[in-house]
Amino acid sequence: MNFYGDLASMSLDFSNPFHVLGSVNEWPSSFQIKPVDIFAVSFKNEAEQKEAVRQVLEGLKQTSNTWVSLRRFLQGAVLTTCLIAVPAGVWAADDQTSEKPAVTAADSADVSDNKGPSTTMPELTVIGASDKQKALSTTKYSGPLNETPQSATVVDQDQMQSQGITTLRDALRDVSGISLAAGEFSQQGDKISVRGFSINHDFFLDGMRDYGSYYRDPFFLSEVEVLKGPSGLLFGDGTTGGVVNQVSKQPTLSPSYEGSMTFGTDFTRRATVGINQPLSTLGSDVGFRLDAMADQGNVAERNVTQNSLGAFAPTLVFGVDKPTKLTISYLHEDENSIPDYGIPWLLENPAPVPRQNYYGFLDDYLRTSVDLGSVKLDHAFNDDVSISEKARFGNYYRDVRITEPQLNLTTSQIAAYQAGSLSLNQMFVTQNELAVYSTETTFDNQTDLTTKFKTAGIKHTFLLGAEEVIDTSDPIQTGYTGVPGQAVLAPNENLNFSAATAAVKSNVSAGVTTEAVYVLDTIDLDDQWELIGGLRFDNVDSYYNAATIGSAPASVFGRNDQLLNWRAGLVFKPQKDSSIYFVSGTSADPSAESLALSSATAPQPPQVTTSFELGTKWSLANDQITVTGALFWDEMDNALVENPNNPTTDLNAGTEIAKGFELGLSGYITKQWEVMAGYTFLRSYYVNYSTFSTSYLLNGGIQNFTNLPLANAPEDTVNFWTTYDLSEKFEIGAGLDAATDRQGGKFAQDGVIEDAPGYITFSGMVKYNLDKQISIQANGINLTDAYYIDQIHPGHIVPGAGRTVLVSTNFKF
């Protein structure tokens, strides 16, 4: 169908533009530009008016969300016939097209003549990359993102697809201030630090805790939200460095189908599919979505390692876009991989071995299975009162046997190595076998009641909430004797592991029940000033039962912690969608956090962190660019450390401080050029830590680590990604990730802190759009093939993947 031919053949009364437009009285208030502003002009002839319509269409083509809103609003109206009778190749994929910035009135030619009134069209503001996420998904924050008094970064699905991201860890690399950690005996899966504090168990999915130890895949996520700084009021115990909230894709009432197939030089074979289908047989407001994924591949420049995952996530919603909405969702993910615990430390440095060296066995394994079922009911009584009730049950199965490579040198060997009489090819790696079989469960129930009211003319948005969380774990840990050693420069993964003898080391049953109530009040003093204050009380009951193992007697104990966290802030809004804020708050880490209660930690009180943050967020260039900045100070008291004179207990040893600043930029520099960048400077250190006995460590060791940096806390982190549309067909992108030195742990064998050197990696992307529905994309990761340490742990370190190229075919209908 030829649009312009059809337009010319229509019997339209061009002398009366209101006949063409239909009624404008119901034009959406969110649109700053009205049809009458475009067409209520005197035209010399019909051709001029056709040209005006064409220019409006061209402007609308620059953005999908404006077009979709316009089309839906005007369905059945006369203007729908005029504007939507266009070729399928032009508009068929408008529901799926990536959002682009709008063309403003200044970009359109003046179609008026000198005889008629001169009309300047007002600006058409469209949501761009800088503000796609106008508000965080959590109901606990009521305002838009740029007025939220906390450092927060959102990585959306467009950015993840543009960068070829296939793991949650890779998505988090786009957030400055985050560093990755390697797995350990008690936990495998995603491990990260934010501002120098571990948040291993502070992962959330749609606002509810996602507790389990597994590697998360973003195939079903619309975005990943990272909130930095203590968040005890919003999310409960833990959350010292912040939280990671995964936001799942939701059904809509417009059918759509999307997916991708990816192949890589690291033998990646990955397929994803997303089906969105309204279910009219169940009701006019019922939507269903199904996302699924299968992924298998190796790791470039790392021998033996293999990753193999599969997952699916259905979601059913009754009441889409209605005041009452019921959401039922489920996630199942399986993994059966050959894991990688990397290479050993050699004293304070990574062992200088080939990056490909693998120190485990061919039959090492990592098997996890995750099942999460969730139900959420939202009801708005009116514009001022709403309630949200949600519940989740999760079951996390884990069966692993992983080899941790260690160079445990004696005092005489250390001296010989430092003197040059002991070479690397004379050393052998100790293969520390980490084996655990466990099932963790979680039940989370939250109720949030939000009301808006005025007192003495002052507007309040008041949140009252309650939560109950029940977590359980029953790990059985196995130890091995007779494990063969490995030559540090010539490891052999084909060694016969069956020669080792297994014995159960521990059989534990543990649980934590948390009951909480919280209030949060956002007070609009006027159009520019806002006060925020809130309290949360948590009652935490925990138990620990260890069965008798050999000569070790059974151990049964528990504890109760009552936690009070608070938050207070002041926000000044100098202009729309911009803010300057100061906020302070707390979080508490009880000994039973993440089911880690033990005889060593049970006697210790909770670790308490207090945060102070002064920040600003600005929307610039007609809301197309967002610039953020923040100064922060996070201080943890009662920080625990292992007692050097009795490793079975922990000491309440002092204070940990992380302070610094961060800067962020996101949005469109021009209509074709999008940029996302972040920088964090972090100065972290221990304060007033105890002086330890020199008998604890070989060669004296560190006796006092006051003023030493926190583990896994680089002083500088930089993240940058940019894309540019060369044409309607071609798009290119480039980026980098960089971090300075990170410390692996508090001690090293020769009295020097373990140190992983800084790094910088580069990435790139080329994309070709075959049409509106299908594109081919190539991503290059670590383009310079840099050898760098990606994940660190006091016992081992994992090198990053080498140069990798991924080629994907993406479709969206």
C-alpha positions in Angstrom: 0.0 0.0 0.0 1.3 3.4 -0.9 0.6 5.9 1.8 1.0 9.1 -0.2 -1.1 7.6 -3.0 -3.8 6.7 -0.6 -3.6 10.1 1.1 -4.0 11.8 -2.3 -7.0 9.7 -3.2 -8.8 10.3 0.1 -11.9 12.5 0.1 -10.7 14.9 2.8 -11.9 18.4 3.3 -8.5 20.2 3.6 -10.2 23.5 4.0 -11.3 22.3 7.4 -8.4 20.7 9.3 -10.7 19.8 12.3 -12.6 17.5 10.0 -9.3 15.6 9.4 -8.3 15.6 13.1 -11.6 14.8 14.7 -12.2 15.9 18.3 -9.1 17.2 20.1 -10.8 17.7 23.4 -9.6 14.3 24.7 -6.0 14.7 23.6 -3.8 13.1 26.3 -2.6 15.7 28.8 0.9 14.1 28.7 1.4 15.4 25.1 2.6 18.9 25.1 1.8 19.3 21.4 -1.8 19.2 20.1 -3.0 18.5 16.6 -4.5 22.0 16.4 -1.1 23.4 17.0 0.1 21.7 13.8 -2.8 22.1 11.5 -4.6 25.3 12.6 -2.6 27.2 10.0 -3.6 28.9 6.8 -2.2 27.0 3.8 -1.8 28.2 0.3 -3.0 25.0 -1.2 -3.6 21.3 -0.6 0.0 20.4 -1.4 1.3 22.5 1.5 -1.1 20.9 4.0 0.0 17.4 2.7 3.6 18.4 3.3 2.7 19.4 6.9 1.1 16.0 7.5 4.2 14.3 6.0 6.5 16.2 8.3 4.5 15.3 11.4 4.6 11.7 10.3 8.4 11.9 9.9 8.7 13.3 13.4 6.5 10.5 14.8 8.6 7.9 13.1 11.6 8.9 15.3 10.0 7.5 18.4 8.0 4.3 19.0 6.4 5.2 22.3 4.8 8.4 21.0 3.5 6.6 17.9 2.0 3.8 19.9 0.3 6.1 22.3 -1.1 8.2 19.4 -2.3 5.2 17.5 -4.0 3.6 20.5 -5.6 6.9 21.6 -7.0 7.7 18.1 -8.2 4.2 17.2 -11.4 4.5 15.2 -11.0 8.2 14.7 -10.7 9.9 11.4 -7.1 10.8 12.1 -6.3 7.1 12.5 -7.3 6.5 8.9 -5.1 9.4 7.8 -2.0 8.6 9.8 -2.1 4.8 10.2 -2.8 3.8 6.6 0.9 3.4 6.0 3.0 0.6 4.5 3.5 -2.4 6.8 7.2 -2.2 6.3 7.2 1.3 7.9 5.0 0.8 11.0 4.6 -3.0 11.4 7.2 -3.2 14.2 6.4 0.1 15.9 5.4 -1.6 19.1 8.9 -3.2 19.3 11.1 -0.5 18.0 13.7 0.8 20.4 12.9 4.2 21.9 14.5 7.1 20.2 14.6 10.8 21.1 11.9 13.0 19.5 12.3 15.5 16.8 11.4 18.9 18.3 9.5 21.7 16.7 12.8 23.3 15.7 13.6 20.3 13.5 10.5 20.8 11.4 10.2 23.4 8.7 7.8 26.3 9.2 4.8 25.4 6.9 3.0 28.7 7.4 3.0 31.4 4.9 3.4 35.1 5.5 -0.4 35.7 5.1 -1.4 33.4 7.9 -0.6 33.4 11.6 3.0 32.4 12.4 2.8 29.2 14.5 5.7 27.9 16.5 5.0 24.3 17.6 5.8 23.5 21.3 8.3 20.9 22.1 7.4 17.3 22.0 9.1 15.6 25.0 9.7 11.9 24.5 11.2 9.4 27.0 14.7 8.7 25.9 17.5 6.6 27.2 18.2 9.0 30.1 14.8 8.5 31.7 13.3 5.2 30.3 13.0 4.2 34.0 11.1 7.2 35.4 10.9 5.5 38.8 12.4 2.5 40.5 10.1 -0.5 40.4 9.9 -0.8 44.2 6.7 0.5 45.7 8.8 1.8 48.7 10.0 4.8 46.6 7.1 7.0 45.4 9.0 9.6 43.2 10.7 9.6 39.9 14.3 8.3 39.6 15.8 11.7 39.3 14.2 12.7 42.6 15.1 9.5 44.5 17.6 10.4 47.2 20.0 7.5 46.7 22.6 6.6 44.2 20.9 4.2 41.8 21.8 2.8 38.3 19.4 1.1 35.9 20.7 -1.2 33.2 17.8 -1.9 30.9 17.3 -4.7 28.3 18.2 -2.5 25.4 21.6 -1.8 26.9 22.1 -5.5 27.8 21.2 -6.6 24.2 23.4 -3.9 22.7 26.4 -5.2 24.6 25.7 -8.9 24.1 25.3 -9.5 27.8 24.3 -13.0 28.8 24.9 -13.1 32.5 23.9 -10.9 35.4 27.5 -10.5 36.3 28.2 -9.0 33.0 25.3 -6.6 33.4 26.7 -5.4 36.7 30.0 -4.5 35.0 28.1 -1.5 33.7 27.8 -0.1 37.2 30.8 1.7 38.6 31.6 1.0 42.2 30.9 -2.8 41.7 33.6 -5.4 41.7 33.2 -9.2 41.3 34.3 -11.9 43.7 35.1 -15.5 43.2 33.1 -18.4 44.8 34.1 -19.9 48.1 33.3 -23.0 50.1 29.9 -21.9 51.4 28.7 -20.2 48.3 28.9 -20.5 44.5 27.2 -18.2 42.0 27.0 -14.5 41.8 29.3 -12.7 44.3 29.8 -9.0 44.2 30.9 -6.1 46.3 29.5 -2.6 46.2 31.6 0.2 47.6 33.8 -2.4 49.3 31.0 -4.3 51.1 29.9 -7.7 50.0 26.2 -8.0 49.0 26.4 -11.7 48.1 22.9 -12.3 49.6 21.3 -9.0 48.7 19.9 -10.0 45.4 16.2 -9.3 44.8 13.7 -10.3 42.1 10.8 -7.9 41.7 11.4 -6.5 45.2 11.5 -9.9 47.0 14.7 -11.6 48.1 16.4 -14.0 45.7 18.5 -15.7 48.3 20.1 -18.7 46.5 23.7 -19.4 45.5 23.5 -19.7 41.7 24.5 -17.9 38.5 21.7 -15.7 37.3 20.8 -15.2 33.6 19.0 -12.0 32.5 17.0 -13.7 29.7 13.6 -12.7 31.3 14.6 -9.3 32.8 13.5 -5.9 31.5 16.2 -4.2 33.6 18.5 -4.5 36.6 18.4 -1.9 39.3 21.4 -1.3 41.6 20.8 0.8 44.7 24.0 1.8 46.4 24.6 2.4 50.1 22.8 0.9 53.2 19.2 0.0 52.4 18.0 -1.5 55.6 14.7 0.5 55.7 13.7 -0.6 52.2 15.0 -4.2 52.0 15.7 -5.4 55.5 18.8 -6.9 57.2 22.0 -7.0 55.3 22.1 -4.6 52.3 25.2 -2.9 53.6 26.7 -1.9 50.3 23.4 -1.8 48.5 21.1 -4.2 46.7 20.6 -5.6 43.2 17.0 -5.8 42.2 16.1 -7.7 39.0 12.9 -6.6 37.3 11.2 -9.2 35.2 9.4 -8.6 31.9 5.6 -8.2 32.2 2.8 -9.2 29.9 1.0 -6.6 27.8 -2.2 -6.7 25.8 -0.4 -6.3 22.5 0.8 -9.6 21.1 4.6 -9.7 20.4 7.2 -12.3 19.7 11.0 -11.8 20.2 14.1 -13.9 20.4 17.7 -14.3 19.5 20.2 -17.0 18.4 23.9 -16.4 19.3 27.1 -18.2 18.4 30.5 -17.3 19.7 34.2 -17.9 19.2 34.2 -19.4 22.7 31.8 -22.1 21.4 28.8 -20.2 22.8 25.5 -21.6 21.5 22.6 -19.6 23.0 18.9 -19.2 22.1 16.3 -17.0 23.8 12.6 -16.6 23.0 9.9 -14.3 24.5 6.2 -14.7 23.7 3.7 -12.1 24.8 0.1 -13.0 24.2 -3.2 -11.6 25.5 -5.6 -14.4 26.6 -9.0 -13.0 25.5 -10.7 -16.3 26.4 -9.9 -15.5 30.0 -10.9 -11.9 29.8 -10.2 -8.7 28.0 -7.5 -7.7 30.5 -5.6 -10.9 30.8 -2.0 -11.1 29.5 0.5 -14.0 29.4 4.2 -13.9 28.8 6.7 -16.8 28.4 10.5 -16.3 28.3 12.9 -19.2 27.8 16.6 -19.7 27.4 19.2 -22.3 26.6 22.9 -21.5 26.8 26.1 -23.6 26.4 29.7 -22.6 25.9 33.2 -22.4 27.0 35.3 -19.5 28.3 37.9 -18.0 26.0 41.5 -18.6 27.2 40.4 -20.9 30.0 40.8 -24.6 29.5 38.2 -27.2 30.4 35.7 -24.7 31.8 32.2 -25.1 30.4 28.9 -23.4 31.1 25.5 -25.1 30.5 22.2 -23.5 31.5 18.5 -23.7 30.6 15.6 -21.8 32.0 12.0 -20.6 31.5 9.8 -18.0 33.1 6.0 -17.8 32.5 4.0 -14.8 33.9 0.2 -14.5 33.9 -1.5 -11.2 34.7 -5.2 -10.7 35.4 -6.1 -7.0 35.2 -3.5 -5.5 32.9 -3.6 -1.7 33.2 -6.5 -2.1 35.7 -6.8 -0.8 39.3 -6.8 -4.4 40.5 -4.1 -6.6 39.1 -3.1 -10.2 40.0 0.3 -11.4 38.8 1.3 -15.0 38.9 4.9 -15.8 37.9 7.4 -18.6 38.0 11.1 -19.1 37.3 12.9 -22.3 36.7 16.7 -22.4 35.9 19.0 -25.4 35.7 22.8 -25.4 35.4 25.2 -28.3 34.9 28.6 -26.8 34.3 32.3 -27.5 34.8 33.2 -24.7 37.1 36.4 -22.6 37.2 38.1 -21.5 40.4 41.0 -20.1 38.5 44.6 -20.0 39.5 46.4 -19.7 42.9 48.0 -16.8 44.6 51.8 -16.8 45.0 52.4 -14.9 48.2 50.9 -11.5 47.6 50.6 -11.7 43.8 48.7 -13.9 41.3 50.8 -16.8 40.4 52.7 -16.0 37.1 51.2 -19.0 35.2 49.7 -19.2 31.7 46.2 -17.8 31.8 44.8 -21.1 30.3 45.9 -23.3 33.2 43.1 -25.3 34.8 43.9 -26.9 38.1 40.7 -29.0 38.6 39.5 -32.3 37.3 37.5 -33.1 34.2 34.7 -34.5 36.3 34.4 -31.4 38.6 30.8 -30.2 38.5 28.4 -27.4 39.5 24.8 -28.4 39.5 22.1 -26.0 40.6 18.3 -26.0 40.1 16.2 -23.0 41.0 12.4 -22.8 41.4 10.7 -19.5 42.3 7.0 -19.1 42.4 5.5 -15.7 43.1 2.0 -14.2 43.5 1.3 -10.4 43.6 -2.0 -8.6 44.1 -2.1 -4.8 43.5 -5.3 -2.8 44.2 -5.8 0.9 43.9 -8.8 2.0 45.9 -8.5 5.4 44.3 -5.8 7.9 43.3 -4.7 8.3 46.9 -4.9 4.8 48.4 -3.3 1.6 47.1 -2.2 -1.7 48.5 0.3 -4.3 47.3 0.4 -7.9 48.6 3.1 -10.3 47.3 4.4 -13.7 48.3 7.1 -16.0 47.0 8.3 -19.5 47.7 11.8 -20.4 46.5 13.7 -23.7 46.4 17.4 -23.7 45.6 19.1 -27.1 45.0 22.9 -27.2 44.8 25.4 -30.1 44.3 29.0 -29.0 43.6 32.5 -30.4 43.7 35.0 -27.7 42.8 38.8 -27.6 43.0 40.4 -24.6 44.6 44.1 -24.3 43.7 46.4 -23.1 46.5 50.1 -22.7 46.9 50.6 -23.4 50.6 54.3 -22.7 51.0 56.2 -23.4 54.2 58.3 -20.7 55.9 61.5 -22.2 54.5 60.0 -22.4 51.0 59.0 -18.8 51.1 62.5 -17.8 52.1 63.9 -20.0 49.3 61.6 -18.5 46.7 62.4 -15.0 47.8 66.1 -15.8 47.6 65.7 -17.3 44.1 66.7 -20.8 45.0 63.1 -22.2 44.6 61.6 -21.7 41.1 58.0 -21.8 40.0 58.5 -25.1 38.1 59.5 -26.8 41.4 56.2 -25.9 43.1 53.1 -28.0 43.3 49.5 -26.8 43.7 47.4 -28.1 46.6 44.0 -29.1 45.2 41.6 -28.1 47.9 38.3 -29.9 47.1 35.2 -28.0 47.9 32.1 -30.2 47.9 28.6 -29.5 49.2 25.1 -30.8 48.7 22.3 -28.6 49.9 18.8 -27.4 49.5 17.9 -23.9 50.5 14.3 -22.6 50.7 12.9 -19.1 51.2 9.4 -17.8 51.9 8.8 -14.1 51.6 5.5 -12.3 52.2 5.2 -8.5 52.0 2.3 -6.1 52.4 2.6 -2.4 51.4 -0.1 0.2 52.0 0.4 3.5 50.4 -1.7 6.6 51.1 -1.6 10.2 50.0 -3.1 12.9 52.2 -2.6 16.5 53.4 -2.0 17.9 56.9 -2.1 21.6 57.3 -1.8 22.0 53.5 1.3 19.8 53.4 1.2 16.7 51.1 2.3 13.3 52.5 2.9 10.1 50.7 2.9 7.5 53.5 3.9 3.9 53.3 3.1 1.3 55.9 4.5 -2.2 55.4 5.0 -5.5 57.0 7.2 -8.5 55.9 7.9 -12.0 57.0 10.8 -14.0 55.6 11.6 -17.6 56.4 14.9 -19.1 55.1 16.3 -22.6 55.6 19.4 -24.5 54.6 20.7 -28.0 55.1 24.2 -28.3 53.6 26.2 -31.5 53.8 29.9 -30.7 53.3 32.3 -33.4 52.2 36.0 -33.5 52.6 38.6 -35.5 50.7 42.0 -37.1 51.5 44.5 -38.5 49.0 43.7 -35.8 46.3 46.7 -35.9 43.8 48.7 -32.8 43.5 49.4 -30.7 40.4 52.6 -29.2 39.0 52.0 -25.5 39.0 53.3 -25.0 35.5 51.9 -28.3 34.1 48.5 -29.0 35.5 46.8 -32.2 34.3 43.0 -32.2 34.4 43.0 -36.0 33.5 44.3 -37.1 36.8 42.3 -39.8 38.5 40.2 -38.2 41.2 38.6 -41.5 42.2 41.8 -42.2 44.2 40.6 -39.6 46.7 38.7 -40.7 49.8 35.5 -38.9 50.8 34.2 -38.3 54.3 31.4 -36.1 55.5 32.8 -33.0 57.3 29.5 -31.4 58.5 25.8 -32.0 58.3 23.9 -28.8 59.3 20.3 -27.7 59.5 19.9 -23.9 59.9 17.1 -21.4 59.6 16.2 -17.8 60.0 12.8 -16.2 60.5 12.5 -12.5 60.2 9.4 -10.5 61.0 9.4 -6.8 60.2 7.3 -3.6 60.1 8.2 -0.4 58.5 7.0 3.1 57.8 8.2 5.7 55.3 6.8 9.2 54.9 7.6 11.5 51.9 6.6 15.1 52.7 6.2 17.6 50.0 6.8 20.9 51.8 6.3 22.8 48.5 7.0 22.3 44.8 10.8 22.3 45.5 11.4 20.9 48.9 10.8 17.4 50.1 11.5 15.6 53.4 11.8 11.8 53.7 11.9 9.8 56.9 11.3 6.2 57.9 11.9 3.4 60.4 12.0 -0.3 60.1 12.0 -2.9 63.0 13.1 -6.5 62.3 12.9 -9.3 64.8 15.4 -12.0 63.6 15.2 -15.5 65.1 17.8 -18.1 64.0 18.8 -21.6 64.8 21.7 -23.9 64.0 21.8 -27.7 64.4 25.0 -29.6 63.5 24.9 -33.4 63.6 27.6 -35.5 65.2 30.4 -36.2 62.8 33.1 -38.6 63.9 34.5 -37.4 67.2 32.9 -33.9 66.8 29.8 -33.6 69.1 26.5 -32.3 67.9 26.1 -28.6 68.2 22.8 -26.8 68.7 22.4 -23.1 69.4 20.5 -20.0 68.2 20.1 -16.3 68.8 17.6 -13.5 68.5 18.4 -10.0 67.2 16.1 -7.0 67.2 17.2 -4.5 64.6 16.0 -0.9 64.2 17.0 0.8 60.9 16.2 4.3 59.9 16.5 6.7 56.9 16.1 10.5 56.7 16.7 12.8 53.8 16.1 16.2 52.4 15.5 16.9 48.7 15.6 20.2 46.8 14.3 20.3 43.3 15.7 23.4 41.5 13.8 22.4 38.3 11.6 19.6 36.9 13.2 16.2 37.0 16.3 17.4 38.8 17.3 17.3 42.4 19.9 18.0 45.1 19.7 15.8 48.1 21.2 14.7 51.4 20.3 11.4 52.9 21.4 9.3 55.8 20.5 5.8 56.8 21.5 2.5 58.4 21.6 -1.2 57.8 22.3 -4.1 60.1 24.0 -7.5 59.5 23.1 -10.0 62.1 25.3 -13.1 62.7 22.6 -15.2 61.0 22.6 -13.2 57.8 22.5 -15.5 54.8 22.2 -18.5 57.2 25.8 -18.1 58.1 25.3 -18.5 61.9 28.0 -20.6 63.4 29.8 -21.2 66.8 32.2 -18.5 65.6 29.7 -15.8 64.9 26.8 -16.6 67.3 28.2 -14.7 70.3 28.7 -11.5 68.3 26.2 -8.6 68.0 25.0 -7.4 64.5 27.3 -5.3 62.4 25.8 -1.9 61.9 26.5 0.4 59.0 25.6 4.1 58.8 25.7 6.0 55.5 25.8 9.7 54.6 25.3 10.8 51.0 25.1 14.2 49.4 24.1 14.0 45.7 22.5 15.6 42.7 20.7 14.4 39.6 20.0 16.7 36.6 18.0 16.3 33.5 19.4 18.3 30.6 18.9 18.9 26.9 15.1 18.5 27.1 15.3 15.4 29.3 17.5 13.6 26.8 20.6 13.5 29.2 20.8 12.7 32.9 23.9 13.8 34.9 24.4 12.5 38.4 27.0 12.9 41.2 27.3 11.9 44.8 29.6 12.1 47.8 29.3 9.2 50.2 30.5 8.0 53.5 29.6 4.4 54.7 30.9 3.3 58.1 30.4 -0.2 59.6 30.8 -0.8 63.3 31.2 -4.1 65.1 33.0 -5.5 62.0 34.0 -9.1 62.5 37.3 -10.8 61.8 38.5 -14.3 62.5 40.3 -14.6 65.9 43.9 -15.4 65.1 44.4 -17.1 68.4 41.3 -19.2 68.1 40.1 -19.6 64.5 36.8 -21.2 65.7 35.6 -17.8 67.0 35.3 -14.3 65.5 36.3 -11.0 67.1 34.4 -7.8 67.1 37.5 -6.1 65.9 36.8 -2.6 64.8 35.3 -0.3 62.1 35.3 -0.4 58.3 35.0 2.8 56.3 34.3 3.4 52.6 34.1 6.9 51.4 34.4 8.6 48.0 32.4 10.0 45.2 30.8 8.9 41.9 29.7 10.5 38.7 27.3 9.3 36.0 26.1 10.3 32.5 23.4 8.7 30.4 21.3 9.7 27.5 21.4 11.1 23.9 24.1 13.6 22.9 22.4 13.8 19.5 19.5 11.9 18.0 21.9 9.2 16.8 24.5 9.2 19.6 23.7 7.5 23.0 26.2 7.4 25.9 26.2 5.7 29.3 29.2 6.3 31.6 30.1 6.0 35.2 33.1 6.7 37.5 33.5 5.9 41.2 36.4 6.9 43.4 36.5 4.8 46.6 38.8 5.2 49.6 38.3 2.3 52.0 40.1 1.3 55.1 40.0 -0.5 58.5 40.0 1.6 61.7 41.1 0.5 65.1 41.5 -3.1 64.3 43.0 -5.4 66.9 46.7 -6.3 67.0 47.2 -10.0 66.5 49.7 -12.5 67.7 52.6 -13.1 65.4 52.2 -16.8 65.9 49.1 -16.7 63.7 50.8 -16.3 60.4 53.8 -17.7 58.7 56.8 -15.4 58.6 55.2 -13.0 61.1 52.2 -11.9 58.9 50.3 -8.7 59.3 49.9 -8.0 63.0 47.7 -4.9 62.5 45.8 -3.9 59.4 44.5 -0.5 60.6 44.3 1.8 57.5 44.7 -1.0 55.0 42.1 -1.1 52.2 39.0 -3.4 52.3 39.1 -6.6 50.3 37.9 -6.4 46.7 37.5 -2.6 46.8 39.3 -0.9 43.9 40.0 2.8 44.4 38.8 3.6 40.9 36.2 2.0 38.6 35.2 3.2 35.2 32.4 2.0 33.0 31.6 3.4 29.5 29.3 2.4 26.7 28.2 4.3 23.6 26.3 3.6 20.4 25.8 5.6 17.2 23.3 5.2 14.5 25.1 5.5 11.2 21.9 5.1 9.3 18.5 3.4 9.7 20.3 0.2 8.9 23.7 0.4 10.7 24.5 0.9 14.3 27.9 0.8 16.0 29.0 0.7 19.6 32.1 0.7 21.8 32.9 0.7 25.5 35.4 -0.1 28.2 35.5 -1.4 31.8 38.4 -0.5 34.1 39.4 -0.9 37.7 42.6 -0.2 39.8 44.2 -2.7 42.2 42.1 -4.8 44.5 43.1 -6.6 47.6 42.3 -10.3 48.0 42.2 -10.6 51.7 43.5 -9.3 55.0 46.6 -11.5 55.2 49.2 -13.1 53.0 51.8 -15.6 53.9 54.8 -13.3 53.7 53.2 -10.5 55.6 52.1 -8.6 52.6 48.5 -8.1 51.5 47.4 -10.0 48.5 47.0 -7.7 45.5 45.4 -8.2 42.1 46.6 -5.6 39.6 44.2 -3.2 37.8 42.9 -3.7 34.3 41.1 -2.2 31.4 39.1 -4.1 28.8 37.5 -2.8 25.6 34.4 -4.0 23.7 32.7 -3.2 20.5 29.5 -3.8 18.5 28.2 -3.7 15.0 24.5 -4.1 14.2 22.7 -4.3 10.8 18.9 -4.0 10.6 17.6 -6.2 7.8 14.2 -4.6 8.5 12.1 -3.4 11.4 11.8 -6.9 12.7 15.2 -8.7 12.2 18.7 -7.6 12.9 22.2 -9.2 12.9 24.6 -8.1 15.5 28.3 -8.8 16.3 29.8 -8.1 19.7 33.5 -8.1 20.5 34.5 -8.6 24.1 37.9 -7.9 25.6 39.1 -6.9 22.1 42.7 -6.5 23.1 42.8 -10.0 24.7 44.0 -8.5 28.0 45.1 -11.0 30.6 43.4 -9.7 33.8 42.1 -10.9 37.1 38.3 -10.8 37.0 37.2 -12.4 40.3 39.1 -12.5 43.5 39.0 -14.4 46.7 41.6 -14.8 49.6 42.2 -18.4 48.5 42.2 -18.2 44.7 41.6 -15.8 41.7 39.8 -16.3 38.4 41.2 -14.7 35.2 38.8 -12.9 32.9 37.8 -14.4 29.6 40.0 -13.7 26.6 39.0 -12.1 23.3 35.5 -13.3 22.4 33.3 -12.5 19.4 29.5 -13.2 19.6 27.3 -13.1 16.5 23.5 -12.9 17.1 20.4 -12.8 15.0 17.6 -11.0 16.8 14.0 -10.8 15.8 11.0 -8.9 17.2 7.5 -9.0 15.8 
